[in-house]
Every structure is written in C-alpha cells, then in structure tokens.
C-alpha cells in the first residue's frame, strides 16, 4: 500500500520520481490506462495551503493529487479508504510532494536553468503511450489520450519540463557517495551490541473499567472517536453483463453452415494415412552411412544416435504434406513409401542427411458429413460467438462514444440491467459482513469507482478470459460517514469501557516504571502496583545482529532504543495493555578489524546514501526559495478529508 511509496522515496531514484507529477502519469500510461489523471499544474483556484516563492499551492491541488493516489491504488486492486490513507501519512506525503516539486522548479528557474522545447518534444515522441500502429509517434494518439483524460498539452509539457529540472539537479547532488570507515564503524559495532533485561505486561483485561457511561459521556466519547466508526465510501452501480453462455443459442451453427463448411473443407475429411516417424539428421554423408549400417546391423536408431553423440526427433501421427513441410518433400516421400518398422535413408535435404524409421502406420477413414458434423458445429459456433461478442462490444462502445446513456445503451443492445448494493471497490458490503458477491462483481465495482460522478458516461469492463464483459454505469455515491451512535451503541459502550481500563493500565504501568528505576525487581514492582493477573515477566537477551531484519514485538524494539538501568512503557497491540520494559545491561563491542561486519554494513548503508543526499538537497532548496505553510488551512483540509472520506470535493 502506501508503504511502497515510503520505501521508494528512500532511494535516490525514488526521490527523483516520487515528487514529480509526471511520474504518476507515466506509470499510468505504461499500464495502458491514464483515466482519472488530472493535471494540477498552474495553481487552480482554492484556499492557499502553502507558498513556494511566488508559487501558490491550493487545497484543490492537494485534493486532486490525493484523488490520483487513491484511484491508482484502487485500480491496482487495493481497497484503500481515505481513513487508511490519512492514517498512513498519505496526506503529508501528497502535500510534501507538491511543495518539493514547486521548490525544485523555482530553484532551477532562479538559477537560470531552462528546458528547451526540443528536449520536451523528444520526451513526448519517445513515450510508447503515444505510438501508433506503426510503432512510431502519432500526433493523433497524443492528442486523443490527453483529451480523453482532460489533460491539456500545455500542462503535460510543463510536467515534463519539471521532471527534467528535478532529474538534472538530483543526479548531480547524489554523485560520489563514498562511505569512509569512520562512518561505517559505529553502525557495524551496533551489530555486535548485546542487550539484556526484563519485560512485564499490565493487561487491560485485569483492570476494572468502572460503570457504563451515561448518554452524555457516551456521546462525547463517540464524537471524539468518529473516525473509528467510519464506513468507507460506497457506490451503487448499475451493470449489464454479456456472457458467452447467454449467446450460444443464437450463435449455434446451422445445417446450411455446416454443409457449406464441409464442402469447403477440401481434403480435410478425406481418407488419409498418418505415420509416426523417428528421424536422425546428420550433417555429413559418411557419418550417416556409418550409422545406417549400425541400425541395419541390429541397433535401434535412438541407440545408434546416442552412440554418435546425437539425438533423434519424432513426428507423431503426421500426414505426408505436414511432414514434407517440416522436413523436405524427398524425406516425406521416403517415409511414406516404407513399410512399418523399416529404416530408410540416408535421404538428403537442405538440412543434411536424414535416417528415418517408420514406427507406426495409421489408416484414417474418410468422414461423412454426419461424422464431421460435431467437429464443424463446434468450430462454427465458436467463431460466430467470438464475432458476436466483438460486434456487441463494438456497438456498445460506439453508442457510448455517441453520447448514449447507460439505459439507452442497455435498451439498444437488449441487455438486462442489474443494480448492486452500496459496495466498496472490493465489492464488500460494510453493512453485511456475510455478503458474498459474485466474483465478477469485483471488476464491476472497480469500474464504478473509476467513474467520477453519477450520470457520467458508462464504462465497458472485461470480466474474464472467455470474452465476458459488462457495461457499468454509476447510479449513486454514498459518501464515507460514521455509523449512527444508535446503530452501534453496544460496540461504542464496549470501546469506552476498554478505553477506561486501558487508561488505568497505563497509570499502573507508569507506577511500575518508577519502581523499576528505583531498583525494585519486575515481579515485585507489578505485585506492589496491584497487578495480580496476567502472564509472568520474561527475561530477554539479544544481540542486535540476531534481531536484524526480524519482525520484533514493539516492546523488544523499545529495548534497542533506550538507556541501561531505565524502564519504559509501550502500548500493546489491540489495546491489550501496556508492556513495561526494563533494560538491565548493554554490552558494547567494537567492529574494528571485523571486515565481514564492516563490509555487510557498508553494503546496507550504500543504497541509502544517495537518497539521504537528495533529501538534504531538497531541504536546502526549500530553505533557499522560502517555503511557507498555512497550517490553519492545512488542518482544515485534513479534517475535511477525514469527515467526507473523499478527495473529490467538500
């Protein structure tokens, strides 16, 4: 999900790409689908969230950028809600991307850098998304793609120029990233560090949460936690499916078609002979004669070939014309003139000298019309079905292009329209966890979320490799909203009580921390603080190298980020309580002279150096061009996105 973007930005090249809007367009073009992309170049109207030099960045630009992120993730099959996007830092990432991009462009232009029209033309002409059927740049393809997605050529060209500025500067800023031993040694020594201590748990379940909340308290708690009870945006779509099975009856082969196909089949159903022939091809005649002699002396053709370091090939159940096409007419003549079991040759062809052994002869009787009918009926039906599906899809596509609505297109094609419940992009129903949709509904819902608003032109989406497809129209958008308190009162009461118990667990855990730092043993500190239930304390003893790249529990991660003889508390997952970590001892060891450790760490640090240089360069550029943020508008925008659950508008 968003973790991919964070990992990507840690590299030098990731940073070059991630804050440049053209990267998003390029990725979409490469996937053959740039629907949903909108240019944010030029600072559209709206409240100003930041200023970069003379450039004003508006809340509308941020909304559009977030909308692009979410659409691309949803098209990739990831059901990312606005709540998840915000929780994982997506808002800050999108805003920083726009600010960084604007700062780099401003700095480049202030420094006298220019991107020529010729260079931009070259980037456009080399983009495969704009190639025509001849594999060359097509001006019509370029204009059509931008027009279909409401991206102006001016904005697109400006994005390309901005990308060039960023590439030029970051490429220069990240060259020459050598790492001296003095930098590597402290990190390598950390791998040898050993940490020992004890961890205990103050469990939530052992706490008395107190009485149930009254209505006023519960309402206040619910309002403060509304995001927890949000239902993601859902959509109601109308769709009409076209499946091959429904068309088979009308595309079945007629007797006249079968008779005509039989008549035009030529020798296909005539009596014929098939043979299984094993052959060995030798480049020179002398070797071919020698191997032929060995076979006539009793060796099998395969054994003689193996003895000469060669290998035979086999033609199974082949007719004479087919064998002639794969070898040579003279070879086929010789093979079909020999008796079963006979070895013939050497026979010369352009490939060399052939030795042939006829392993099997099969006489195939002629097929009458009645005997050929099932085979021909299947072939004709399949061809007619494919043609009908293609014609129907093309007809629907043409109708949409002519401005037909969903209802008009369905009526003209004589399809049956269906209506979905209010579902997420993954076809899940938050109101009914037991809801199990038809798997074909998933691509239908993804298409529905690709439509901007109800009433927009319907979309045609493929459903499977058998040629099935659906016509999809958006009927209604159900915005993200918190479930009413009355509907989930029991759940909210439970959450409130757990929260109260968790707070009590925190208070007790804080008291345990104080006792530990005074030298009281863990078990005694827990008992004296009133913790009589829960698992007993556990000792830990780890070297940092032993836990490297392992998924550690949060309390063990804390043990590697604290000073010895100190205690800290860490909240457990799923509000299970608070872990209290006491670090008793740290043994430090130097990696000086340990070339294996030094080499390992240098290899791990090296890929990050370029990215770090790039981040420092971008930070310096931002200071140089004077970036200012309007925190009030930024917080307002973030709250509005959380409230509405969508980036498409307030």
DRENMI-134938 format. One line per 3 residues: number of its first residue (from 1); their letters; for each residue x, y, z of C-alpha. Coordinates in Angstrom, 2 decimals. Layout:
# DRENMI-134938
NUM	A	X/Y/Z  ...
***
This chain:
# DRENMI-134938
1	XXX	0.00/0.00/0.00  1.48/3.39/0.99  4.50/1.64/2.48
4	XXX	5.66/1.05/-1.09  5.84/4.81/-1.71  7.75/5.35/1.54
7	XXX	10.28/2.63/0.68  10.58/4.04/-2.81  11.41/7.53/-1.54
10	XXX	14.37/6.18/0.45  16.34/5.69/-2.77  17.94/8.35/-4.88
13	XXX	15.91/7.46/-7.94  12.72/7.10/-5.92  13.09/10.65/-4.74
16	XXX	13.63/11.84/-8.26  10.38/10.23/-9.33  8.03/10.38/-6.40
19	XXX	7.56/14.12/-6.03  7.18/14.74/-9.74  3.62/14.53/-11.01
22	XXX	4.74/13.26/-14.39  5.82/10.01/-12.73  2.20/9.27/-11.92
25	XXX	1.12/9.97/-15.47  3.98/7.89/-16.86  3.12/4.92/-14.66
28	XXX	-0.49/5.12/-15.72  0.43/5.36/-19.39  2.68/2.33/-19.04
31	XXX	-0.29/0.39/-17.68  -2.34/1.45/-20.69  -4.80/3.42/-18.57
34	XXX	-4.49/7.09/-17.66  -8.13/7.59/-16.76  -8.54/9.62/-13.64
37	XXX	-5.28/11.55/-14.06  -5.77/15.29/-13.75  -3.16/17.95/-14.19
40	XXX	-2.56/20.15/-11.18  -0.12/22.45/-12.92  -0.69/26.16/-12.65
43	XXX	-2.30/26.52/-9.24  -6.06/26.15/-9.68  -8.45/28.14/-7.51
46	XXX	-8.96/27.36/-3.85  -7.56/28.18/-0.42  -3.79/28.56/-0.31
49	XXX	-2.14/25.82/1.78  1.46/26.81/1.03  3.59/29.30/-0.86
52	XXX	6.84/28.42/-2.62  8.48/31.64/-3.69  5.84/33.27/-5.89
55	XXX	4.00/29.97/-6.46  0.77/29.40/-4.52  -0.33/25.84/-3.79
58	XXX	-4.05/25.43/-3.20  -6.16/22.89/-1.34  -7.67/21.92/-4.70
61	XXX	-4.27/20.78/-5.94  -3.77/18.64/-2.84  -7.23/17.10/-3.26
64	XXX	-6.50/16.25/-6.88  -3.15/14.70/-6.01  -4.71/12.54/-3.27
67	XXX	-7.53/11.57/-5.61  -4.94/10.36/-8.13  -3.16/8.29/-5.47
70	XXX	-6.38/6.62/-4.34  -7.61/5.91/-7.87  -4.31/4.34/-8.88
73	XXX	-4.29/2.16/-5.76  -7.91/1.12/-6.32  -7.24/0.28/-9.96
76	XXX	-4.43/-1.93/-8.71  -6.92/-3.85/-6.58  -6.03/-2.20/-3.25
79	XXX	-9.11/-1.15/-1.31  -7.61/1.92/0.37  -10.06/4.15/2.22
82	XXX	-9.45/7.80/2.98  -9.15/6.89/6.67  -6.35/4.43/5.91
85	XXX	-4.66/6.88/3.55  -4.62/9.62/6.19  -3.56/7.24/8.99
88	XXX	-0.54/6.08/7.00  0.71/9.60/6.31  -0.67/9.90/2.79
91	XXX	-1.83/13.49/3.27  1.60/14.73/4.35  3.25/12.74/1.54
94	XXX	0.99/14.29/-1.11  1.46/17.84/0.23  5.24/17.46/0.53
97	XXX	5.40/16.08/-3.00  3.70/19.18/-4.42  5.81/21.56/-2.31
100	XXX	9.08/19.79/-3.21  8.21/19.80/-6.89  7.39/23.51/-6.85
103	XXX	10.56/24.30/-4.88  12.81/22.41/-7.29  11.25/24.15/-10.29
106	XXX	11.52/27.58/-8.64  15.17/26.99/-7.69  16.06/25.72/-11.17
109	XXX	14.49/28.71/-12.87  16.04/31.17/-10.39  19.41/29.57/-11.21
112	XXX	18.96/30.19/-14.93  18.17/26.61/-15.93  15.89/26.08/-18.93
115	XXX	14.37/23.04/-20.60  14.21/23.51/-24.35  11.13/22.80/-26.42
118	XXX	13.19/20.34/-28.47  14.01/18.30/-25.35  10.36/18.16/-24.30
121	XXX	9.37/17.17/-27.84  11.88/14.32/-27.67  10.47/13.01/-24.38
124	XXX	6.94/13.05/-25.79  7.96/11.42/-29.07  9.75/8.58/-27.24
127	XXX	6.81/7.77/-24.91  5.32/4.39/-26.04  1.87/5.53/-24.90
130	XXX	1.80/7.86/-27.90  2.91/5.31/-30.52  0.58/4.46/-33.38
133	XXX	0.06/1.06/-35.00  3.30/1.51/-36.95  5.29/1.75/-33.72
136	XXX	6.09/5.43/-34.25  4.91/8.61/-32.52  1.37/9.54/-33.51
139	XXX	0.21/13.13/-33.01  -3.40/11.93/-33.11  -2.74/9.31/-30.41
142	XXX	-1.06/12.00/-28.29  -3.94/14.45/-28.64  -6.61/11.78/-28.15
145	XXX	-5.10/10.40/-24.94  -4.72/13.83/-23.38  -8.20/14.87/-24.50
148	XXX	-9.82/11.70/-23.15  -8.32/12.39/-19.74  -8.77/16.17/-19.74
151	XXX	-5.05/16.91/-19.57  -4.04/19.95/-21.57  -0.94/19.67/-23.78
154	XXX	0.48/22.80/-22.12  0.16/21.27/-18.64  1.59/17.96/-19.83
157	XXX	4.60/19.65/-21.41  5.15/21.69/-18.24  5.18/18.47/-16.20
160	XXX	7.87/17.04/-18.48  9.98/20.17/-18.08  9.60/20.00/-14.30
163	XXX	10.76/16.39/-14.34  13.87/17.41/-16.27  14.74/20.10/-13.72
166	XXX	14.46/17.61/-10.86  16.45/14.90/-12.62  19.27/17.25/-13.53
169	XXX	19.70/18.64/-10.04  19.24/15.44/-8.04  21.52/13.42/-10.31
172	XXX	24.33/15.89/-9.68  23.59/16.18/-5.96  23.84/12.44/-5.37
175	XXX	27.08/11.62/-7.22  30.16/10.39/-5.40  28.60/8.77/-2.32
178	XXX	31.69/7.00/-0.90  31.43/5.89/2.76  34.63/6.10/4.86
181	XXX	35.41/3.52/7.59  34.86/6.14/10.26  31.22/6.41/9.28
184	XXX	30.70/2.65/8.94  32.40/1.59/12.21  29.75/2.83/14.70
187	XXX	26.99/1.11/12.75  28.96/-2.11/12.38  29.70/-2.10/16.12
190	XXX	25.99/-1.80/16.83  25.50/-5.22/15.26  27.68/-6.74/17.99
193	XXX	25.86/-4.95/20.80  24.10/-7.18/23.36  21.07/-6.10/25.41
196	XXX	19.59/-7.86/28.44  16.55/-7.06/30.54  13.00/-7.96/31.54
199	XXX	9.56/-7.22/30.17  6.24/-7.38/32.01  2.64/-6.75/30.98
202	XXX	-0.08/-4.74/32.71  -3.11/-6.25/30.92  -6.23/-4.24/30.16
205	XXX	-8.44/-7.20/30.92  -7.22/-7.21/34.54  -8.41/-3.64/35.10
208	XXX	-11.83/-2.61/36.44  -13.25/-0.18/33.82  -15.94/1.14/36.14
211	XXX	-19.65/1.69/35.43  -21.21/2.01/31.97  -21.14/5.61/30.66
214	XXX	-24.25/7.79/30.73  -25.68/9.15/27.46  -23.78/12.45/27.65
217	XXX	-20.44/10.76/28.32  -21.02/8.15/25.64  -21.98/10.77/23.05
220	XXX	-18.86/12.81/23.82  -16.69/9.70/23.52  -18.35/8.71/20.23
223	XXX	-17.81/12.19/18.76  -14.13/12.11/19.73  -13.67/8.72/18.04
226	XXX	-15.84/9.14/14.94  -13.07/8.06/12.59  -13.05/4.66/14.28
229	XXX	-16.66/4.09/13.24  -16.40/5.41/9.69  -17.92/3.41/6.86
232	XXX	-15.78/3.92/3.70  -17.19/5.42/0.57  -19.51/3.05/-1.23
235	XXX	-21.15/3.17/-4.59  -24.31/1.83/-6.15  -23.74/0.87/-9.75
238	XXX	-25.94/-0.43/-12.49  -24.47/-3.00/-14.77  -25.37/-5.35/-17.58
241	XXX	-23.25/-8.42/-18.20  -22.61/-10.09/-21.51  -21.52/-13.73/-21.17
244	XXX	-20.77/-16.27/-23.90  -23.20/-18.82/-22.42  -26.10/-16.44/-22.93
247	XXX	-25.25/-16.05/-26.62  -24.56/-19.68/-27.52  -28.12/-20.43/-28.56
250	XXX	-28.20/-17.60/-31.09  -24.71/-18.36/-32.40  -25.17/-22.12/-32.88
253	XXX	-24.14/-23.45/-36.29  -26.99/-24.06/-38.74  -27.24/-27.11/-41.00
256	XXX	-26.59/-24.91/-44.01  -23.42/-23.50/-42.43  -22.18/-26.99/-41.50
259	XXX	-22.86/-28.32/-45.01  -21.10/-25.35/-46.58  -18.06/-25.76/-44.29
262	XXX	-17.89/-29.48/-45.12  -17.98/-28.69/-48.81  -15.18/-26.13/-48.49
265	XXX	-13.03/-28.36/-46.28  -11.23/-29.89/-49.28  -9.26/-33.00/-48.27
268	XXX	-9.64/-32.36/-44.56  -12.20/-35.14/-44.09  -10.96/-37.39/-46.90
271	XXX	-9.36/-40.76/-46.18  -5.73/-40.32/-45.22  -2.73/-42.02/-43.75
274	XXX	-0.82/-40.90/-40.69  2.60/-42.11/-39.67  4.79/-41.84/-36.62
277	XXX	8.32/-41.31/-37.90  11.57/-41.07/-35.94  14.39/-39.26/-37.70
280	XXX	18.05/-38.50/-37.23  19.66/-35.66/-39.16  23.42/-35.86/-39.81
283	XXX	25.47/-33.14/-41.45  27.82/-35.37/-43.48  27.03/-38.42/-45.65
286	XXX	29.89/-40.57/-44.33  28.60/-40.43/-40.75  25.05/-41.01/-41.99
289	XXX	26.15/-44.15/-43.89  28.03/-45.44/-40.84  25.03/-45.01/-38.51
292	XXX	22.71/-46.54/-41.13  24.96/-49.59/-41.17  24.80/-49.87/-37.37
295	XXX	20.99/-49.74/-37.46  20.83/-52.40/-40.18  23.16/-54.48/-38.01
298	XXX	20.57/-54.55/-35.22  20.92/-51.31/-33.23  17.91/-49.09/-32.75
301	XXX	18.06/-45.69/-34.40  17.92/-44.00/-30.98  20.82/-46.12/-29.63
304	XXX	22.97/-45.51/-32.69  22.32/-41.78/-32.45  23.27/-41.71/-28.75
307	XXX	26.50/-43.57/-29.52  27.42/-40.86/-32.01  26.58/-38.07/-29.56
310	XXX	23.40/-37.17/-31.45  19.69/-37.19/-30.67  16.66/-38.28/-32.69
313	XXX	13.41/-36.38/-33.12  9.95/-37.80/-33.61  6.88/-36.83/-35.67
316	XXX	3.79/-38.39/-34.08  0.72/-39.12/-36.20  1.78/-36.82/-39.03
319	XXX	0.34/-36.73/-42.55  2.60/-36.63/-45.59  2.07/-32.94/-46.51
322	XXX	2.77/-31.90/-42.92  5.96/-33.98/-42.78  7.10/-32.54/-46.10
325	XXX	6.54/-29.02/-44.73  8.58/-29.72/-41.60  11.43/-31.53/-43.36
328	XXX	11.57/-31.81/-47.19  9.43/-33.46/-49.91  12.09/-36.14/-50.55
331	XXX	12.10/-37.07/-46.85  8.30/-37.35/-46.76  8.29/-39.45/-49.94
334	XXX	10.80/-41.90/-48.47  8.99/-42.13/-45.10  5.59/-42.79/-46.65
337	XXX	6.97/-45.33/-49.13  8.50/-47.55/-46.42  6.81/-50.35/-44.51
340	XXX	6.11/-50.16/-40.79  9.28/-50.78/-38.80  11.56/-50.15/-41.79
343	XXX	14.60/-47.88/-41.62  15.31/-45.82/-44.73  17.99/-43.41/-45.77
346	XXX	20.23/-41.55/-45.73  17.95/-39.13/-47.64  19.40/-35.74/-48.50
349	XXX	17.65/-32.42/-47.78  18.79/-28.82/-47.27  19.15/-29.69/-43.55
352	XXX	21.60/-32.59/-44.14  21.21/-36.36/-44.38  18.12/-38.00/-42.83
355	XXX	17.83/-41.51/-41.42  14.15/-42.44/-40.92  12.37/-45.19/-39.04
358	XXX	8.62/-45.73/-39.53  7.33/-46.68/-36.09  3.59/-46.67/-36.74
361	XXX	1.17/-46.50/-39.69  -2.44/-45.46/-39.09  -5.11/-45.55/-41.81
364	XXX	-7.71/-42.84/-41.17  -11.04/-43.42/-42.87  -12.89/-40.63/-44.60
367	XXX	-15.52/-38.76/-42.55  -19.04/-38.33/-43.87  -20.97/-35.12/-43.26
370	XXX	-22.73/-36.71/-40.30  -19.41/-37.82/-38.80  -17.84/-34.39/-39.29
373	XXX	-20.93/-32.52/-38.04  -19.96/-32.25/-34.29  -16.46/-31.00/-35.09
376	XXX	-17.68/-28.45/-37.62  -20.58/-27.34/-35.41  -18.16/-26.61/-32.54
379	XXX	-15.78/-24.65/-34.77  -18.51/-22.62/-36.45  -20.27/-21.90/-33.14
382	XXX	-17.05/-20.72/-31.51  -16.27/-18.43/-34.44  -19.77/-16.96/-34.53
385	XXX	-19.75/-16.48/-30.75  -16.44/-14.59/-30.86  -17.71/-12.42/-33.72
388	XXX	-21.00/-11.71/-31.92  -19.23/-10.74/-28.70  -16.87/-8.45/-30.59
391	XXX	-19.69/-6.86/-32.58  -21.82/-6.31/-29.48  -18.94/-4.76/-27.58
394	XXX	-18.07/-2.53/-30.51  -21.70/-1.49/-30.85  -21.88/-0.55/-27.17
397	XXX	-18.58/1.30/-27.41  -19.78/3.25/-30.44  -23.02/4.10/-28.64
400	XXX	-21.16/5.43/-25.62  -18.98/7.49/-27.95  -22.12/8.94/-29.49
403	XXX	-23.38/10.03/-26.06  -25.82/7.26/-25.20  -26.73/6.87/-21.55
406	XXX	-26.50/3.58/-19.68  -30.24/2.96/-20.08  -30.18/3.76/-23.80
409	XXX	-27.19/1.51/-24.43  -28.79/-1.36/-22.49  -32.10/-0.99/-24.31
412	XXX	-30.49/-0.87/-27.76  -28.42/-4.00/-27.04  -31.41/-5.78/-25.44
415	XXX	-29.44/-6.46/-22.26  -30.74/-6.93/-18.73  -29.63/-4.29/-16.24
418	XXX	-28.83/-5.12/-12.62  -28.23/-2.91/-9.60  -25.59/-3.51/-6.94
421	XXX	-26.00/-2.75/-3.24  -23.84/0.05/-1.85  -20.41/-1.61/-2.06
424	XXX	-16.71/-0.77/-1.72  -14.24/-1.13/-4.63  -13.57/-4.71/-3.47
427	XXX	-17.33/-5.44/-3.66  -17.58/-5.69/0.13  -20.72/-4.62/1.98
430	XXX	-19.81/-2.99/5.33  -23.45/-3.29/6.40  -23.45/-7.04/5.82
433	XXX	-20.15/-8.82/6.65  -21.69/-12.11/5.47  -22.31/-10.69/1.99
436	XXX	-20.52/-12.80/-0.64  -20.66/-11.21/-4.08  -20.29/-12.96/-7.40
439	XXX	-16.54/-12.74/-8.19  -17.48/-10.97/-11.42  -18.84/-8.09/-9.32
442	XXX	-15.33/-7.07/-8.20  -14.19/-5.71/-11.61  -17.64/-4.14/-11.99
445	XXX	-17.22/-2.20/-8.73  -13.68/-1.18/-9.60  -15.02/0.27/-12.82
448	XXX	-17.78/2.02/-10.86  -15.18/3.69/-8.64  -13.34/4.80/-11.77
451	XXX	-16.35/6.91/-12.83  -16.21/10.41/-11.39  -19.86/11.11/-10.75
454	XXX	-23.34/9.74/-11.32  -24.53/10.35/-14.87  -21.06/10.24/-16.45
457	XXX	-20.65/8.01/-19.48  -20.80/4.28/-18.73  -17.72/2.08/-18.94
460	XXX	-17.12/-1.32/-20.54  -15.05/-3.63/-18.37  -13.74/-7.15/-19.23
463	XXX	-14.83/-9.88/-16.82  -12.84/-12.93/-17.85  -10.71/-14.69/-20.44
466	XXX	-13.82/-16.19/-22.09  -14.71/-12.77/-23.53  -17.32/-11.85/-20.91
469	XXX	-17.72/-8.15/-20.26  -20.05/-5.72/-18.52  -21.47/-2.30/-19.21
472	XXX	-21.19/-0.29/-15.98  -22.88/2.96/-15.00  -22.65/4.88/-11.72
475	XXX	-26.02/5.47/-10.07  -25.10/6.94/-6.70  -22.13/7.71/-4.46
478	XXX	-22.61/7.01/-0.77  -20.03/9.24/0.94  -17.93/7.92/3.79
481	XXX	-19.64/8.59/7.10  -19.60/7.41/10.70  -22.26/4.89/11.67
484	XXX	-25.00/6.48/13.83  -24.43/6.02/17.55  -27.85/4.43/17.99
487	XXX	-26.91/1.75/15.49  -23.65/0.76/17.20  -24.32/1.78/20.80
490	XXX	-23.29/-1.59/22.27  -19.99/-1.53/20.41  -19.24/2.06/21.49
493	XXX	-20.01/1.24/25.13  -17.60/-1.68/24.94  -14.91/0.50/23.34
496	XXX	-15.42/3.14/26.04  -15.00/0.61/28.84  -11.90/-0.86/27.21
499	XXX	-10.51/2.68/26.90  -11.13/3.30/30.61  -9.45/0.04/31.53
502	XXX	-6.53/0.89/29.22  -6.05/4.25/30.93  -5.96/2.52/34.31
505	XXX	-3.43/0.06/32.92  -1.29/2.99/31.79  -1.42/4.61/35.22
508	XXX	-0.33/1.38/36.90  2.38/0.77/34.25  3.73/4.26/34.94
511	XXX	3.95/3.40/38.64  5.77/0.16/37.77  8.31/2.12/35.71
514	XXX	9.06/4.36/38.70  9.61/1.35/40.97  11.89/-0.39/38.46
517	XXX	14.13/2.66/38.19  14.49/2.58/41.98  15.84/-0.97/41.77
520	XXX	12.68/-2.93/42.57  12.57/-6.28/40.66  9.94/-6.55/37.91
523	XXX	7.67/-9.14/39.58  7.73/-7.28/42.89  7.02/-3.94/41.16
526	XXX	3.99/-5.44/39.38  2.63/-7.03/42.56  3.11/-3.88/44.64
529	XXX	1.30/-1.87/41.94  -1.72/-4.18/42.11  -1.13/-6.33/39.03
532	XXX	-2.17/-9.81/40.17  -3.35/-11.19/36.83  -1.61/-11.70/33.54
535	XXX	1.49/-13.52/32.26  4.67/-13.55/34.40  7.59/-11.28/33.44
538	XXX	10.04/-12.59/30.85  13.77/-12.00/30.55  15.34/-11.16/27.19
541	XXX	18.92/-11.39/25.95  19.64/-10.42/22.32  22.45/-9.29/20.11
544	XXX	21.38/-6.63/17.66  22.65/-8.74/14.74  20.35/-11.58/15.86
547	XXX	17.22/-9.47/15.51  18.23/-7.54/12.41  15.54/-7.69/9.69
550	XXX	13.24/-9.64/12.02  9.72/-8.55/12.89  10.07/-7.75/16.59
553	XXX	7.32/-7.06/19.10  7.10/-3.30/19.89  8.39/-3.82/23.45
556	XXX	11.53/-5.57/22.14  12.05/-2.80/19.61  11.93/-0.39/22.56
559	XXX	14.71/-2.34/24.29  17.06/-1.33/21.47  16.17/2.36/21.83
562	XXX	16.72/3.08/25.50  19.50/3.55/28.04  20.51/0.84/30.52
565	XXX	19.05/0.84/34.04  15.97/2.59/32.66  12.37/1.43/32.20
568	XXX	9.79/2.45/29.62  6.24/1.50/28.79  4.88/0.51/25.38
571	XXX	1.20/0.13/24.50  0.36/-3.36/23.28  -1.50/-4.13/20.08
574	XXX	-5.30/-4.14/20.00  -5.41/-2.28/23.35  -4.25/-5.39/25.21
577	XXX	-2.49/-3.28/27.84  0.92/-1.76/28.47  4.25/-3.56/28.37
580	XXX	6.89/-2.36/30.81  10.46/-2.83/29.52  13.44/-2.69/31.86
583	XXX	16.89/-2.69/30.25  19.32/-4.12/32.80  22.57/-4.19/30.83
586	XXX	24.13/-3.24/27.47  27.37/-4.89/26.34  29.14/-2.94/23.61
589	XXX	31.73/-4.44/21.27  33.87/-2.78/18.59  33.77/-4.00/14.99
592	XXX	37.25/-2.59/14.29  39.14/-5.26/12.40  35.97/-7.24/11.66
595	XXX	35.96/-6.84/7.89  32.90/-9.06/7.44  30.80/-6.81/9.68
598	XXX	32.20/-3.65/8.09  31.50/-4.93/4.57  27.99/-6.00/5.48
601	XXX	27.08/-2.64/6.99  28.72/-0.68/4.17  26.61/-2.63/1.67
604	XXX	23.44/-1.88/3.63  24.17/1.81/4.05  25.33/2.50/0.49
607	XXX	21.89/2.35/-1.17  20.56/4.90/1.33  23.33/7.46/0.96
610	XXX	22.13/8.78/-2.38  18.59/9.17/-1.07  19.83/10.97/2.03
613	XXX	21.91/13.36/-0.08  18.84/14.01/-2.21  16.65/14.71/0.84
616	XXX	19.23/17.10/2.25  19.48/18.84/-1.12  15.70/19.21/-1.34
619	XXX	15.60/20.60/2.22  18.27/23.16/1.28  16.33/24.11/-1.86
622	XXX	13.17/24.61/0.21  15.06/26.94/2.56  16.53/28.83/-0.36
625	XXX	13.23/29.54/-2.13  11.36/30.35/1.10  8.56/27.85/1.63
628	XXX	5.71/28.86/3.96  2.79/26.67/5.04  -0.66/27.84/6.12
631	XXX	-1.15/25.37/8.97  -4.71/26.52/9.65  -5.84/25.77/6.09
634	XXX	-3.82/22.53/6.05  -5.52/21.26/9.22  -8.89/22.38/7.85
637	XXX	-8.29/20.43/4.65  -7.14/17.33/6.53  -10.21/17.43/8.77
640	XXX	-12.48/17.87/5.76  -10.93/14.86/4.01  -11.43/12.78/7.16
643	XXX	-15.02/13.97/7.51  -16.12/13.38/3.91  -13.94/10.34/3.20
646	XXX	-13.27/11.55/-0.33  -10.85/13.89/-2.12  -13.28/14.83/-4.89
649	XX	-14.60/17.90/-3.13  -16.10/19.19/0.08
***
